Structures are given as C-alpha cells and as structure tokens.
Amino acid sequence: MVLKNASILVVDDDVDVLNALRLLLKPLVKDVVIEKNPNNINSHIERTNFDIVILDMNFSGLVNTGNEGIFWLNKIRKLNPEISVILMTAYADIDLAIKGLKEGAADFLMKPWKNEKIIETITTILGNKKSRTQQKQSIKTSSTEIIGSSDAMNDVFVKLKKVAPTDANVLILGENGTGKDLIARAIHDNSNRKHKPFIKVDLGALTSSLFESELFGYKKGAFTDAREDRQGRFEAANGGTLFLDEIGNITLGQQVRLLTVLQNRQVNPLGSNESIPIDIRLICATNVAPKTLADEKKFRKDLIYRINTVDIIVPPLRERSTDITELSRYFVSLYAEKYNKPAFSLDSGFISKLKSHDFPGNVRELQYVLERAVIMTDGNVLKSEDLVFSSIERSASTKSIETTSLNLDDIEKNAIITVLEKHKGNVSKSAKELGITRAALYRRLDKYEL
C-alpha cells in the first residue's frame, strides 16, 4: 500500500502529541484524523476505513499502567481486524511492549519518538499489509467477492487455497445464505480448470422425473417430449467443474445412480446404450447437518466417501460477527451505485443494531436488509432507524428474554443490547442507565462481543 494512499487515526490525550503527528504525517499520507478521547474510537472506525491507528497506551482517565491502551487495542482489533495498530508509550517497559505485540499490535514505539522511525514503521506496516491483501485477493471469484477477515473465514480461505489447485472432490457444508455457492465458484476460479466450464445444478429444484435427464442427458425419442438430443450437465461440464448444490436432498435411488456415474466416470444418456466418458472436478454443497449425512438410512456412506475428499464448513454469520462491518460497507456501496444513490456513511448505532441481530438468514439476509435500507433512506447517513427487519426474521435486537432462559449472562446481554439501542450506541448514557461505569460497560461489551 503506497504511503500517500493511507488513512491514519492518531489517538492520544496530549494535544501537543496529536498536533505534532498531524503536522508530520499530513504531507505524506491521504488522511490523518486526530482524536483526544479514546471513547470516540468506535465512531471513527465505523465511518472511515483506516489503515493504521497510532494509539497511546496511557490516558488520563486511568492509572498509567498501559492497561487502557491494551483495552482499546483489543477493541480496535474486534471492530476491524484489518487495521494495524502502533502502540506508543512514554514508559520504556519491555514487558508491556511484548504484551501489546502478543495482543495483536503491529509495532511499538517509545516517546519521545524520532520522525524517521515513525515514517519507517508506517511504511513497513503498509508494505506488509499490501502483500497480505494481494495474497488474499488471489482467492477470489469472477462475479462476487468473498468478504471476511474473521478467524472463522480465514480458516476457510486457508483450506480453499490448499484445495483449489487440486482435482480433489469437495463437499461444502453450511446453513442457507452463508455463501456456499461463492466458495464453489472460488474453488473453480482458482483451479487449473478455471478456463473450462463451471456448471451448477440445484438438485433441490429437480423432480425425480427430471433428475436423470438433466444430469445425464437424453436421446431424441427417449420419452414423449424428447424431440431432439440433449446434453446432460455432466457432459456439459466435461473438462471443467460440476457443482451439485443441495445434494443432501436427493433420494437413496438417485444416490445409487450418481454413485455409479462417479465410479465409472462415464454417463449413459436416456435412450442410448452408448457410454460417454467424462472428466470433471466435482463440488457438492448441502445445508444438511453432518450427523444426518452420517445416517446410512438417509445417505449412502460410499457416496459420502466419493464426494467428500475434502470438506469446507462455511460459518454462519452469527459466528463471524466481526465481519458485519466490512460486509455492510461492501453491500451499501454496491447498492448505492446500483440505485444511483450518493455514498453513504454508517452511523455507529446502525452497526450496533446489525451486530445485535442474530441473522438466521446469514449473509443473504444481511444483503437484503441493507438493500432495503439503501432504497428507503433519503439522507447520506444510515442510522439505526433505517434498519427494518421483516416480520419473518428473528431479531436478537428486538426479541425479549425468553422465560425459559434464566441464565444470568443471557439476561445481562439482552439488557445491554436493549439499552444500547435505546441510546443509539451512546456508551456513556447506556452505562448511566445500567448503573455501571463506562469502563465496566466496555468490559461487558468485550465479554459478549457486542
């Protein structure tokens, strides 16, 4: 990443430090934002895609032990793991420096600093970030970007990068709306077959009578409506990739037919005795739970072994909530362009409300919710009141505490969510109503990953 394109946030309660760094960096980078109050970090990060945060480790609000700096470092890492954090302190404490690095800081600088050292550190971090970005972009699809930097999605990317160049059969598991089709497409686009066909078949949409004719093709006269020869999906995918979506929905009889084709690597179109050899890379996907697939009364074990050389489990959105901000910015930008709307900024209350929703429909539901918000909003700032979840969606932000759950953590979490929504994400007002200090509320937000 070139230095002149970087956006940097500097957080320090010393005005002289802020002004000095602003004067030093402003001629070199795209944007420098200075902030005296660390409580405003959230709103800055929600509004702007910062590359680096330069963060003081000691603020006047607490004893100067560096602990407040570690707290805000962890908060920044949760808000946006892609931001690199440089810690600064006036105390030459090597143990604290090591602790900061272990918690995820990109580097550590001492006050008073040398200007050359700061510029060198920033340049190095941006160079490393550019390298990681290019590596991540090597895993992409031709039509839609796979977005996510959470640990759960990084695990998916690592597995995808290893399996894509091979011809191994892949089984993609995950709930509806998690993006299994994007993973399938990314495997193809990063394989040696990327210039060959990618054929998708939604098995859940095929009736039993259409199963064989669609997959294996037919000859003219094979049945009443067969007025001409038709190539099946297996043959159409020859040399490329065949993606069988919703494979968990097919019957035992259809499983036998499919297994025969995969074992013999050839198909027999309906109405023909001629076998046609096929060369495909097979990718399958299902939202069926693994324990159901392991039940031989519902799914043949020999077919599972055949299609499941490698499995990739796509996490639900509730298990990768740290990706919501990044996903939201992407979809809002996408739909603003689609509907000829101005660029939107996202209010902190808007993001907070999204993160408090459990999204049973996963990324697909988030996408539709954001499209609706872009269409219906008149201004250029999206706020919490612009989010409307349909009556059929289960919202963690609006549902009351179930009487069957008397778990104290559940009760506390729901109380915090309710009060934060009431005060549109204002931590000070929420802490006051809850009867706790702002620091105590931040600890609970961290505990419940809100």
C-alpha positions in Angstrom: 0.0 0.0 0.0 1.5 3.3 -1.0 2.1 5.8 1.8 0.2 8.6 0.1 -3.0 6.5 -0.1 -3.0 5.6 3.6 -5.6 6.8 6.2 -4.3 7.1 9.8 -6.1 7.7 13.1 -4.0 9.1 16.0 -5.4 8.7 19.5 -3.7 10.5 22.4 -4.9 12.7 25.2 -1.9 15.0 24.8 -2.9 17.8 22.3 0.8 18.6 21.6 1.4 15.0 20.5 -1.7 15.0 18.3 -0.7 18.2 16.6 2.9 17.1 16.1 1.9 13.8 14.5 -0.7 15.5 12.3 1.9 18.0 11.0 4.4 15.2 10.4 2.1 12.9 8.6 -0.3 15.2 6.7 2.0 15.9 3.8 2.8 12.2 3.4 -0.5 10.4 3.6 -4.0 10.6 2.3 -5.8 11.4 5.5 -4.8 12.0 9.2 -7.5 12.1 11.9 -6.6 13.1 15.4 -8.7 12.2 18.5 -8.1 13.1 22.1 -10.9 10.9 23.6 -10.5 7.1 23.1 -14.2 6.7 23.7 -14.7 8.1 20.2 -12.6 5.4 18.5 -15.7 3.3 17.7 -17.4 6.1 15.8 -14.2 7.0 13.8 -13.7 3.4 12.7 -17.3 2.9 11.8 -17.1 6.0 9.5 -13.7 5.6 7.9 -11.6 2.7 6.6 -8.3 3.4 8.5 -5.2 1.5 7.5 -3.3 2.3 10.8 -4.2 3.6 14.3 -1.4 5.1 16.3 -2.6 4.6 19.9 -1.3 5.9 23.1 -1.2 3.3 25.9 -1.9 5.7 28.8 -4.8 8.1 29.2 -5.6 10.5 32.0 -8.8 8.6 32.9 -7.0 5.6 34.4 -3.8 4.8 36.3 -0.8 4.9 33.9 -0.2 1.1 33.6 -0.9 0.8 29.9 -3.9 -1.3 30.6 -6.3 1.1 29.0 -4.2 1.1 25.8 -4.4 -2.8 25.7 -8.1 -2.5 26.2 -8.5 -0.2 23.2 -6.1 -2.2 21.2 -8.4 -5.3 21.7 -11.5 -3.2 20.9 -10.0 -1.9 17.6 -9.0 -5.5 16.6 -12.6 -6.6 17.1 -14.1 -3.6 15.3 -11.8 -4.1 12.3 -9.1 -6.8 12.3 -7.6 -5.3 9.1 -6.5 -2.2 10.9 -2.8 -2.2 12.0 -2.2 -0.6 15.5 1.0 1.1 16.5 1.2 1.5 20.3 3.0 4.5 21.9 4.1 5.0 25.5 6.4 7.2 27.5 7.5 4.3 29.6 10.3 2.0 28.4 8.6 -1.1 29.7 9.7 -4.1 27.6 7.1 -6.4 29.3 4.3 -4.1 28.3 5.7 -3.9 24.8 5.7 -7.6 24.5 2.1 -7.8 25.9 0.9 -5.3 23.3 2.6 -7.3 20.5 1.0 -10.5 21.7 -2.4 -8.9 21.8 -2.0 -8.1 18.1 -0.3 -4.7 17.8 1.7 -4.3 14.6 4.6 -2.4 16.3 5.6 -0.5 19.4 7.2 3.0 19.6 8.5 5.0 22.5 8.1 8.7 23.3 9.8 10.9 22.5 9.9 9.5 19.0 12.2 10.1 16.0 10.3 11.2 13.0 12.3 9.0 10.7 11.5 6.0 12.9 7.7 6.6 12.8 7.7 7.1 9.0 9.8 3.9 8.5 7.5 1.9 10.8 4.3 3.1 9.0 5.9 2.4 5.6 6.9 -1.2 6.6 3.4 -1.9 8.0 1.7 -0.7 4.9 4.1 -2.8 2.7 3.2 -5.9 4.7 -0.5 -5.1 4.5 -0.3 -4.7 0.7 1.4 -8.1 0.5 -1.3 -9.8 2.6 -4.0 -8.1 0.6 -2.6 -9.3 -2.7 -2.3 -12.8 -1.2 -6.0 -12.7 -0.1 -7.1 -11.4 -3.4 -5.7 -14.5 -5.1 -8.7 -16.2 -3.6 -11.5 -14.6 -5.5 -14.5 -15.2 -7.7 -15.2 -13.8 -11.1 -18.5 -12.2 -10.1 -18.8 -11.6 -6.4 -16.1 -11.0 -3.7 -15.8 -13.2 -0.7 -15.6 -10.8 2.2 -14.3 -11.6 5.7 -11.3 -11.3 7.9 -12.5 -13.1 11.0 -10.7 -16.2 12.2 -13.5 -18.4 11.0 -13.3 -17.1 7.5 -9.5 -17.1 7.5 -9.7 -20.8 8.2 -11.9 -21.2 5.1 -9.5 -19.2 3.0 -6.6 -21.3 4.1 -8.4 -24.5 3.2 -9.7 -23.1 -0.1 -6.2 -22.0 -1.2 -4.8 -25.5 -0.5 -7.6 -27.5 -2.2 -8.4 -25.2 -5.2 -5.3 -26.2 -7.4 -6.0 -29.9 -6.9 -8.7 -32.0 -8.6 -10.0 -33.3 -5.2 -13.8 -33.6 -4.8 -15.0 -31.0 -2.3 -18.1 -31.1 0.0 -19.2 -27.6 1.2 -21.3 -27.6 4.4 -23.2 -24.6 5.8 -26.5 -23.1 6.6 -28.6 -21.4 3.9 -27.4 -18.0 3.0 -23.8 -18.5 4.1 -22.3 -18.3 0.6 -21.6 -21.9 -0.3 -22.0 -21.1 -4.0 -19.4 -18.4 -3.8 -16.9 -20.9 -2.2 -17.7 -23.4 -5.0 -17.1 -20.7 -7.6 -13.9 -19.6 -5.9 -12.5 -23.1 -6.0 -13.2 -23.3 -9.7 -11.7 -19.9 -10.4 -8.5 -20.7 -8.6 -8.1 -24.2 -10.1 -6.3 -25.5 -13.2 -9.8 -25.8 -14.8 -10.7 -22.1 -14.5 -10.8 -21.6 -18.3 -13.2 -24.6 -18.6 -17.0 -24.7 -17.9 -18.4 -24.2 -14.4 -21.8 -25.9 -14.4 -24.1 -25.5 -11.4 -27.1 -27.8 -10.7 -29.6 -27.1 -8.0 -30.6 -30.7 -7.1 -33.3 -29.4 -4.7 -35.2 -28.0 -7.7 -35.1 -31.2 -9.7 -38.1 -33.5 -9.6 -37.5 -37.3 -9.6 -38.5 -37.5 -13.2 -36.1 -34.8 -14.3 -33.1 -36.0 -12.2 -31.6 -38.4 -14.8 -32.5 -36.4 -17.9 -31.0 -33.2 -16.6 -27.8 -34.7 -15.2 -27.1 -37.4 -17.8 -29.0 -36.1 -20.9 -31.2 -38.0 -23.4 -31.6 -39.0 -27.0 -34.4 -38.0 -29.3 -37.4 -40.2 -28.7 -36.2 -41.4 -25.3 -39.6 -40.3 -23.9 -42.7 -38.4 -25.2 -41.3 -34.8 -25.1 -37.7 -35.8 -26.2 -37.9 -34.1 -29.6 -34.1 -33.8 -30.0 -30.9 -35.0 -28.4 -30.0 -33.0 -25.2 -26.6 -32.9 -23.5 -26.7 -33.6 -19.7 -25.0 -31.4 -17.1 -22.2 -33.9 -16.6 -21.3 -33.8 -20.2 -21.6 -30.0 -20.4 -19.1 -29.7 -17.5 -16.6 -32.0 -19.2 -13.1 -30.7 -18.7 -14.4 -28.2 -16.0 -16.2 -28.3 -12.7 -19.7 -29.6 -11.9 -21.3 -28.0 -8.8 -24.1 -30.1 -7.3 -25.9 -27.8 -4.8 -28.3 -29.3 -2.2 -27.0 -32.8 -2.6 -28.4 -33.7 0.8 -31.9 -33.6 -0.7 -31.6 -36.5 -3.2 -33.2 -39.9 -2.6 -31.4 -43.1 -2.0 -32.2 -44.3 -5.5 -30.8 -41.1 -7.0 -27.7 -41.6 -4.8 -27.1 -45.0 -6.3 -27.3 -43.6 -9.9 -25.0 -40.8 -9.1 -22.5 -43.1 -7.4 -22.4 -45.3 -10.5 -21.5 -42.4 -12.7 -18.8 -41.1 -10.4 -17.2 -44.6 -10.1 -17.3 -45.3 -13.8 -16.5 -41.7 -14.9 -19.0 -42.1 -17.7 -22.7 -41.4 -18.4 -25.3 -43.1 -20.4 -27.9 -40.6 -21.8 -31.5 -41.8 -21.5 -32.5 -43.8 -24.7 -28.9 -44.7 -25.5 -26.6 -47.6 -24.9 -23.5 -45.6 -25.6 -21.3 -44.6 -22.7 -19.8 -41.1 -22.8 -16.6 -40.6 -20.8 -16.5 -37.6 -18.5 -13.7 -35.6 -17.0 -15.0 -33.4 -14.3 -14.0 -31.9 -10.9 -16.9 -32.4 -8.6 -18.0 -29.9 -5.9 -21.1 -30.6 -3.8 -22.9 -28.5 -1.2 -25.6 -29.0 1.3 -27.2 -27.3 4.3 -27.9 -30.8 5.9 -26.2 -31.3 9.2 -23.2 -33.7 9.1 -24.9 -36.1 11.5 -27.7 -36.5 9.0 -25.3 -37.3 6.3 -23.7 -39.9 8.5 -27.1 -41.7 8.8 -27.0 -44.5 6.3 -30.8 -44.7 6.3 -30.7 -41.2 4.6 -27.4 -41.0 2.8 -25.1 -43.8 1.4 -21.8 -43.9 3.1 -20.0 -44.9 -0.1 -21.3 -41.8 -1.8 -20.2 -39.6 1.0 -16.7 -41.0 0.7 -16.7 -40.4 -3.0 -17.8 -36.7 -2.9 -16.0 -35.8 0.4 -12.3 -35.9 -0.3 -12.1 -32.5 1.5 -14.9 -30.7 3.3 -15.2 -27.0 3.9 -17.5 -25.7 6.5 -18.8 -22.2 5.9 -19.5 -20.5 9.2 -22.9 -18.8 9.9 -22.8 -15.0 10.2 -23.5 -15.2 14.0 -20.1 -16.9 14.4 -18.3 -14.2 12.4 -19.9 -11.1 13.7 -16.6 -9.2 13.3 -17.2 -9.3 9.6 -20.5 -7.5 9.7 -19.0 -4.0 9.4 -16.9 -5.0 6.4 -19.8 -6.8 4.7 -22.1 -3.8 5.4 -19.8 -1.3 3.8 -19.4 -3.6 0.8 -23.2 -4.1 0.2 -24.1 -0.5 1.0 -21.6 0.7 -1.6 -22.8 -1.9 -4.1 -26.5 -0.9 -3.8 -25.7 2.9 -3.6 -24.1 2.5 -7.0 -26.9 0.2 -8.3 -29.7 2.7 -7.4 -27.7 5.9 -8.2 -27.5 7.0 -4.6 -24.8 9.1 -3.1 -22.1 7.4 -1.0 -23.4 6.5 2.5 -21.6 6.7 5.8 -22.7 4.2 8.5 -23.7 5.6 11.9 -22.4 3.7 15.0 -25.9 2.9 16.0 -26.6 1.4 12.6 -23.7 -1.1 13.0 -24.6 -1.8 16.6 -28.1 -2.7 15.6 -26.9 -5.0 12.9 -24.5 -6.7 15.3 -27.3 -7.3 17.8 -29.4 -9.2 15.2 -28.8 -12.9 15.0 -29.3 -13.2 11.2 -30.9 -16.6 10.8 -30.7 -16.0 7.0 -27.0 -15.3 7.3 -25.2 -13.1 4.7 -28.1 -13.3 2.3 -30.4 -11.8 4.9 -27.9 -9.1 5.7 -27.6 -8.3 2.0 -31.4 -7.9 1.6 -31.7 -5.8 4.8 -29.0 -3.4 3.5 -30.5 -3.2 0.1 -33.8 -2.2 1.7 -32.1 0.4 3.8 -30.3 2.0 0.8 -33.5 2.2 -1.2 -35.7 3.7 1.5 -33.2 6.2 3.1 -33.2 9.8 1.9 -30.1 11.1 3.5 -26.5 10.0 3.1 -26.0 8.6 6.7 -27.5 5.3 7.5 -28.9 5.2 11.1 -30.3 2.5 13.3 -33.9 3.6 12.5 -33.2 2.9 8.8 -32.9 -0.8 9.5 -36.1 -2.7 9.2 -36.2 -6.5 9.7 -39.2 -8.3 8.2 -41.7 -9.9 10.4 -40.5 -13.4 9.5 -36.9 -12.6 10.6 -35.9 -13.4 14.2 -34.1 -10.4 15.6 -31.9 -10.7 18.6 -32.2 -6.9 18.9 -35.9 -6.9 19.3 -36.8 -10.2 20.9 -37.5 -10.2 24.6 -35.8 -12.5 27.0 -37.5 -15.9 26.9 -39.0 -17.0 30.1 -37.3 -20.4 29.6 -33.8 -18.8 29.8 -32.8 -17.7 33.3 -29.1 -17.7 32.6 -27.7 -14.6 34.1 -25.3 -13.9 31.2 -28.3 -14.1 28.8 -30.3 -11.7 30.9 -27.3 -9.2 31.2 -26.5 -9.4 27.5 -30.1 -8.7 26.4 -30.3 -5.8 28.9 -27.2 -4.2 27.5 -28.4 -4.6 23.9 -31.8 -3.1 24.8 -30.2 0.0 26.5 -27.6 0.5 23.8 -30.4 0.5 21.1 -32.4 2.9 23.2 -29.5 5.4 23.4 -28.4 4.7 19.7 -25.0 3.3 20.8 -24.1 6.1 23.2 -21.9 4.3 25.8 -22.0 7.0 28.5 -25.8 7.2 28.5 -26.2 3.5 28.4 -23.7 2.9 31.3 -25.6 5.5 33.4 -28.9 3.8 32.8 -27.5 0.4 33.6 -26.0 1.8 36.8 -22.4 0.9 36.0 -19.3 2.8 35.0 -18.3 3.3 31.3 -15.3 1.1 31.8 -17.4 -1.7 33.3 -19.8 -1.5 30.3 -16.8 -1.7 27.9 -15.7 -4.9 29.7 -19.1 -6.4 29.2 -19.3 -5.3 25.5 -16.0 -7.1 25.1 -17.2 -10.2 27.0 -20.3 -10.5 24.9 -18.6 -9.4 21.6 -21.1 -6.6 21.1 
